[in-house]
Amino acid sequence: MLIFLEAQDRTKECNLPGASLTSFSELAECFAAAFPDTFVADELKPNHFYLRHREFHVYYEGWKLDDVKEGAVLECRGPKKLKKLSSVANFVKRKKIMDILHASNSRKASFRERLWTTLDDPGSSRLAGTITLFLLLLILLSTVNFCLETLPYFYTPSNECDHVWCYLEIICISFFTVEIALRIFSCPSTRKYFQDWMNIIDIIAVLPFYLEMMLMGVDIPGFAVFRVVRLVRVFRLLKMSRSSILIFVQTMKRSAKPLFMLVFFTSIATIIFSSLMYYSERGSYDHDLGVWKRLLYYSCPITVTVSEPLLARENPPDSYILDFPCILEGQDSDQVARFKCPYLYPKNNDCTHIYEQSPYDSIPATFWWCLVTMTTVGYGDMYPTRWYGRLLGMIVMVFGIVVLALPITVIGSNFHSIYDEYNQAQIAKGKVEEMEAAAANDASGSDVSSHKA
């Protein structure tokens, strides 16, 4: 029986000896033989395989051996040996970069190596961890300082630097500048240093401060907005959790297809529902103002005639009925009468129509309402007033809940798979470190033995 195997955007054929698949171990051996550089048969499990028939275009899990027919396509999303090897290769590559400095016997190279390790690897020593913690506290202090200085109580003109917030910013920027200079001095490769986006963020975060210092006293319109760039240093906090970022990015990459499906259906639904809501709630066009207006409420004058309750019920005068067809007891004001007879109040023939400019004045303007409603946020700045508009709003909410819920399971499954791969890579990296440490100990022991001999 001929089946097709897929892995990492590659497809290969597998001819099974029998007319059906007998066991999952047989399938694992097929994958290991077809992709020897990627899979190890002993590491594959039944829940790592996804089945797709020729008639369908969607993979599904939880299938049985009898479901595999002639021409079926099987994809493996289990732990990939290639992923582990690449993670270990990155670890070894980093050690090779550090060996560039080892190659030189100069005292300067040794100092640069220790300095780079201290600044770049918080776990290399207690001093490195202390410096990293100190810099993170400075980042938090600088961020809080940036926010608090905008309070009206602490406001000072931007061309003055005589308050505590300015001095705190100078202290923080000074430490950041020294750190950047030491990193550039001690980095193994200056070119690779400037290729790292985290290092670019560090440099961009301090530039606005120096520009502001040089232009102090000069009034440049819109320059204050440029100070917001200083907040990009908050992204440096991500350095403490690079692995989490990598796992998130890989999860999004692997979930690209369901995310594309989400964007596709959401875009189509937004156009359709926005068009329907526009024609439902736009109202009438005012040629004088050049806007769409919709009826908001009625403004009606009211006259309350005070009379004896029993007499009014038995023989109410005609004028009383015309003024307000509601029997009131005692002396009531106009405002009280409005609440006592709310349903009869708009029936007055002298009511005036009160309009407002319709927020649904175009289909693109309605996109905002549609997206906010589908995500069940509901800011309340745009809302329908007619019954068919409200009915359409309920349909949009239900549709949004269903569409948004569909990709969640796929993203969760991909995250679980990638997280397992990361843990396996960490175990493999630990084994490499142990092997290198054992090899170094053996080498030092042999040197001592030869020296004694």
C-alpha positions in Angstrom: 0.0 0.0 0.0 1.3 3.4 -1.0 1.1 6.3 1.5 2.6 9.7 1.5 4.7 11.2 4.4 5.0 14.9 5.1 7.5 16.7 7.3 8.9 20.2 7.3 7.3 21.0 3.9 8.7 17.9 2.3 6.7 15.0 0.9 8.0 11.4 0.4 6.5 8.1 -0.6 6.3 5.0 1.6 5.4 1.5 0.3 4.0 -0.6 3.0 4.5 -4.3 2.6 0.9 -5.2 3.4 -2.5 -3.9 2.4 -2.9 -1.9 5.6 -0.9 -0.3 8.3 -0.3 -2.8 11.1 1.2 -0.7 13.9 2.3 2.8 14.8 5.9 1.5 15.2 5.8 0.6 11.5 4.8 4.1 10.6 7.5 5.5 12.9 10.1 3.4 11.1 8.8 4.7 7.7 9.3 8.3 8.9 12.7 7.6 10.3 13.8 5.9 7.0 12.3 8.7 4.8 13.7 11.5 7.0 16.8 10.1 8.6 18.2 13.6 9.5 15.0 14.6 11.2 13.3 11.8 13.1 14.3 9.0 15.4 11.8 6.1 15.4 12.0 5.4 19.1 11.0 9.0 20.0 7.9 9.1 17.9 4.5 8.4 19.5 1.0 7.8 18.1 -0.3 11.2 19.0 2.5 12.8 16.9 0.9 11.8 13.6 -1.8 13.6 11.7 -3.9 12.0 9.0 -5.4 13.5 5.8 -7.3 11.6 3.1 -7.0 12.5 -0.5 -10.6 13.7 -0.6 -10.1 16.1 2.3 -7.6 18.9 2.9 -7.6 19.1 6.7 -5.4 17.0 9.0 -6.9 15.5 12.1 -5.7 13.5 15.0 -7.2 10.6 17.0 -7.4 8.4 14.0 -7.1 4.6 14.0 -4.9 2.2 11.9 -7.9 1.1 9.9 -8.4 4.7 8.7 -5.2 4.7 6.7 -6.1 3.9 3.1 -4.3 3.9 -0.2 -3.0 7.3 -1.0 -3.5 8.8 2.5 -1.2 11.6 3.6 0.4 11.4 7.1 2.2 14.3 8.7 4.4 14.1 11.7 4.5 17.0 14.2 6.2 15.2 17.0 9.6 16.1 18.5 12.1 16.6 15.7 15.7 15.5 16.1 16.6 18.3 13.7 15.2 20.9 16.0 17.3 19.5 18.9 20.4 19.4 16.8 19.9 23.0 15.6 19.4 24.1 19.2 22.6 22.3 20.3 24.3 23.7 17.2 23.4 27.2 18.2 24.9 26.5 21.7 28.1 25.1 20.2 28.2 28.1 17.7 28.1 30.5 20.6 31.0 28.7 22.3 32.9 28.9 19.0 32.4 32.7 19.0 33.8 32.8 22.5 36.8 30.7 21.3 37.7 33.6 18.9 38.8 35.5 22.0 40.5 32.4 23.4 42.6 32.1 20.3 44.5 35.2 21.3 46.8 34.8 24.2 46.9 38.5 24.9 45.8 39.8 28.3 43.4 42.2 26.5 41.5 39.3 24.9 41.1 37.5 28.2 39.7 40.7 29.8 37.3 41.3 26.9 36.0 37.8 27.2 35.3 38.0 30.9 33.7 41.4 30.4 31.5 40.2 27.6 30.4 37.1 29.5 29.6 39.2 32.5 27.4 41.6 30.6 25.8 39.1 28.3 25.2 36.0 30.4 23.6 36.7 33.8 24.1 33.1 34.9 27.8 33.1 34.3 28.7 34.5 37.8 27.2 36.2 40.8 28.6 39.5 39.6 26.9 39.1 36.2 23.6 38.4 37.9 24.0 41.4 40.1 24.8 43.7 37.2 21.8 42.4 35.2 19.5 42.9 38.1 20.8 46.4 38.7 20.3 47.4 35.0 16.7 46.0 35.1 15.9 48.1 38.1 17.3 51.1 36.3 15.0 50.3 33.3 12.0 50.1 35.6 13.0 53.3 37.4 13.4 55.1 34.1 10.0 53.9 32.9 8.3 54.9 36.1 10.1 58.3 36.0 8.9 58.8 32.4 5.3 58.2 33.4 5.2 60.2 36.7 6.8 63.3 35.2 3.7 63.8 33.0 1.4 64.4 36.1 0.1 68.0 36.1 1.5 68.5 39.6 5.1 67.7 38.5 4.9 69.5 35.1 7.7 71.8 34.1 8.6 73.2 30.7 10.6 70.8 28.5 13.5 73.3 28.1 14.2 73.3 31.9 16.1 70.6 33.8 15.8 71.7 37.4 13.5 69.0 38.8 14.2 65.5 40.3 12.8 63.7 37.3 15.4 65.2 35.0 18.2 64.2 37.4 17.0 60.7 37.7 16.9 60.4 33.9 20.4 61.7 33.6 21.6 59.0 36.1 19.8 56.2 34.3 21.0 57.3 30.9 24.6 57.5 32.1 24.6 53.9 33.3 22.9 52.8 30.0 25.5 54.7 28.0 28.4 53.1 29.9 26.9 49.6 29.4 26.5 50.1 25.7 30.1 51.3 25.4 31.4 48.3 27.3 29.3 45.9 25.2 30.7 47.4 22.0 34.2 47.2 23.3 34.0 43.6 24.5 31.8 42.0 21.9 33.4 39.2 19.8 32.1 40.6 16.6 31.1 44.3 16.1 29.2 43.4 13.0 27.1 40.8 14.7 26.5 43.1 17.6 24.8 45.6 15.4 22.8 42.9 13.7 21.1 42.0 17.0 17.8 43.9 17.2 18.0 44.0 21.0 21.3 46.0 20.8 19.7 48.4 18.3 16.9 49.0 20.8 19.4 49.9 23.5 21.0 52.5 21.3 17.7 54.0 20.0 16.5 54.3 23.6 19.3 56.7 24.7 19.5 58.8 21.5 16.4 61.0 22.2 17.9 62.1 25.6 21.1 63.3 24.0 19.2 65.1 21.2 17.0 66.7 23.8 20.1 67.9 25.7 21.7 69.4 22.6 18.5 71.1 21.6 17.6 72.4 25.1 16.2 75.9 24.8 15.2 75.5 21.2 11.5 75.2 20.5 10.9 72.6 17.8 7.2 71.8 17.1 6.4 68.2 17.7 9.8 67.3 19.2 8.1 66.3 22.5 6.6 63.3 20.7 10.1 62.1 19.9 10.6 61.5 23.7 8.3 58.5 23.5 11.0 56.6 21.7 12.8 56.4 25.1 10.2 53.9 26.2 11.6 51.3 23.8 14.1 50.4 26.4 11.3 48.5 28.1 11.8 45.8 25.5 15.2 45.1 27.2 13.2 43.3 29.9 12.5 40.6 27.2 16.2 39.7 27.5 15.4 37.9 30.7 13.0 35.6 28.9 14.5 35.1 25.4 13.3 31.5 25.4 9.7 32.5 26.0 9.9 34.9 23.0 11.3 32.2 20.8 8.6 29.8 21.8 5.9 32.4 21.1 7.4 33.3 17.7 7.7 29.7 16.7 4.1 29.0 17.8 2.8 31.9 15.7 4.8 30.7 12.7 3.4 27.2 13.0 -0.1 28.6 13.5 0.2 30.8 10.4 -2.5 28.8 8.5 -5.3 29.0 11.2 -4.4 32.6 11.8 -4.7 33.4 8.1 -8.1 31.6 8.2 -9.1 33.8 11.1 -8.0 37.0 9.3 -9.7 35.9 6.1 -13.1 35.1 7.6 -13.0 38.2 9.9 -12.3 40.5 6.9 -15.2 39.1 4.8 -17.5 39.2 7.8 -16.5 42.8 8.6 -17.3 44.0 5.1 -20.7 42.1 4.9 -21.9 43.1 8.4 -20.7 46.6 8.1 -22.6 47.1 4.9 -25.8 45.7 6.4 -25.4 47.9 9.5 -24.7 51.0 7.4 -27.9 50.6 5.4 -29.9 49.8 8.6 -28.7 52.7 10.8 -27.6 55.5 8.5 -31.0 57.3 8.7 -31.8 60.1 6.3 -29.5 62.4 4.4 -29.5 66.1 5.4 -28.6 68.1 2.3 -28.1 71.3 4.2 -25.6 69.8 6.6 -24.2 67.2 4.2 -24.4 64.4 6.8 -26.5 61.3 7.6 -28.9 61.8 10.5 -31.0 59.4 12.4 -34.0 59.9 14.8 -32.9 60.1 18.4 -36.1 60.8 20.3 -39.2 63.0 20.4 -39.6 66.3 22.2 -43.3 66.8 23.1 -45.0 69.7 25.0 -47.3 68.6 27.8 -50.2 70.3 29.7 -51.4 68.9 33.0 -55.0 69.8 34.0 -55.6 69.4 37.7 -59.1 68.2 38.6 -60.9 66.0 41.1 -59.9 62.4 40.4 -63.4 60.9 40.7 -65.0 63.7 38.6 -62.3 63.4 35.9 -63.0 59.6 35.7 -66.8 60.0 35.5 -67.1 62.9 33.1 -63.7 64.2 31.9 -63.8 67.4 29.9 -62.8 67.4 26.2 -60.0 69.8 26.8 -58.5 67.5 29.4 -58.5 64.6 27.1 -56.9 66.6 24.3 -54.3 68.1 26.6 -53.1 64.9 28.1 -55.1 61.6 28.1 -54.0 60.5 31.5 -55.7 61.0 34.9 -53.4 62.5 37.5 -54.2 62.7 41.2 -53.2 65.9 43.0 -50.9 68.7 41.9 -48.1 67.3 39.7 -45.4 69.1 37.8 -44.7 68.6 34.1 -41.6 66.5 34.9 -43.6 64.2 37.2 -46.3 63.8 34.5 -43.7 62.6 32.0 -42.8 59.7 34.2 -46.3 58.8 35.2 -47.5 58.4 31.6 -44.5 57.6 29.6 -46.3 55.6 26.9 -49.0 58.2 26.3 -46.6 61.1 26.3 -45.3 60.7 22.7 -48.8 60.6 21.3 -49.1 64.3 21.6 -49.6 65.8 18.1 -47.2 68.6 18.8 -44.1 66.4 19.2 -40.8 67.5 17.6 -38.3 65.0 16.0 -34.8 65.3 17.5 -32.1 64.0 15.2 -28.4 63.2 15.7 -25.6 62.7 13.2 -25.5 59.0 12.5 -22.2 57.4 13.5 -22.8 54.9 10.7 -22.2 57.5 8.0 -20.2 55.2 5.7 -19.2 51.5 5.4 -15.5 52.1 6.3 -16.6 54.0 9.4 -18.8 51.0 10.4 -15.7 48.7 10.3 -14.8 49.9 13.7 -18.2 49.0 15.2 -18.1 45.6 13.5 -14.6 44.6 14.8 -15.4 45.9 18.3 -18.6 43.9 18.4 -17.1 40.7 17.0 -14.4 40.7 19.6 -17.2 41.4 22.3 -15.3 44.5 23.5 -18.2 46.9 23.0 -16.9 50.4 23.7 -20.4 51.9 23.3 -19.4 54.9 21.1 -21.4 53.4 18.2 -24.6 51.5 18.8 -27.8 50.7 16.8 -31.1 52.2 17.8 -33.6 50.3 15.6 -34.8 46.8 16.3 -33.3 45.3 13.1 -30.0 47.0 13.8 -29.9 45.5 17.3 -30.8 42.1 15.9 -27.9 42.4 13.4 -25.6 43.3 16.3 -26.5 40.1 18.2 -25.8 38.0 15.1 -22.4 39.8 14.7 -21.5 39.0 18.4 -22.4 35.3 18.0 -20.5 35.0 14.8 -17.4 36.7 16.3 -17.3 34.3 19.2 -17.5 31.3 17.0 -14.8 32.5 14.5 -12.4 33.6 17.2 -12.7 30.3 19.1 -11.8 28.1 16.1 -8.0 28.8 15.9 -7.5 28.7 19.7 -7.3 24.9 19.9 -4.8 24.7 17.0 -2.6 27.4 18.6 -2.7 25.7 22.0 -1.7 22.4 20.4 1.2 24.0 18.5 2.4 25.7 21.7 2.4 22.5 23.6 4.4 20.7 20.9 7.0 23.5 20.6 7.3 23.8 24.4 8.1 20.0 24.5 10.7 20.5 21.7 12.3 23.3 23.7 12.5 21.2 26.8 14.1 18.3 24.8 16.6 20.8 23.3 17.5 22.0 26.8 18.2 18.4 27.9 20.3 17.9 24.8 22.3 21.1 25.5 22.9 20.0 29.1 24.3 16.7 27.9 26.6 18.5 25.5 27.8 20.7 28.4 28.4 17.6 30.5 30.4 15.9 27.7 32.5 19.0 27.2 33.2 19.3 30.9 34.1 15.6 31.1 36.4 16.0 28.1 38.1 19.0 29.6 38.6 17.2 32.9 40.1 14.2 31.1 42.4 16.5 29.1 43.6 18.3 32.2 44.1 14.9 34.0 46.2 13.6 31.1 48.3 16.7 31.1 49.1 16.3 34.8 50.0 12.7 34.3 52.3 13.4 31.5 53.9 16.2 33.5 54.6 13.9 36.4 56.0 11.2 34.1 
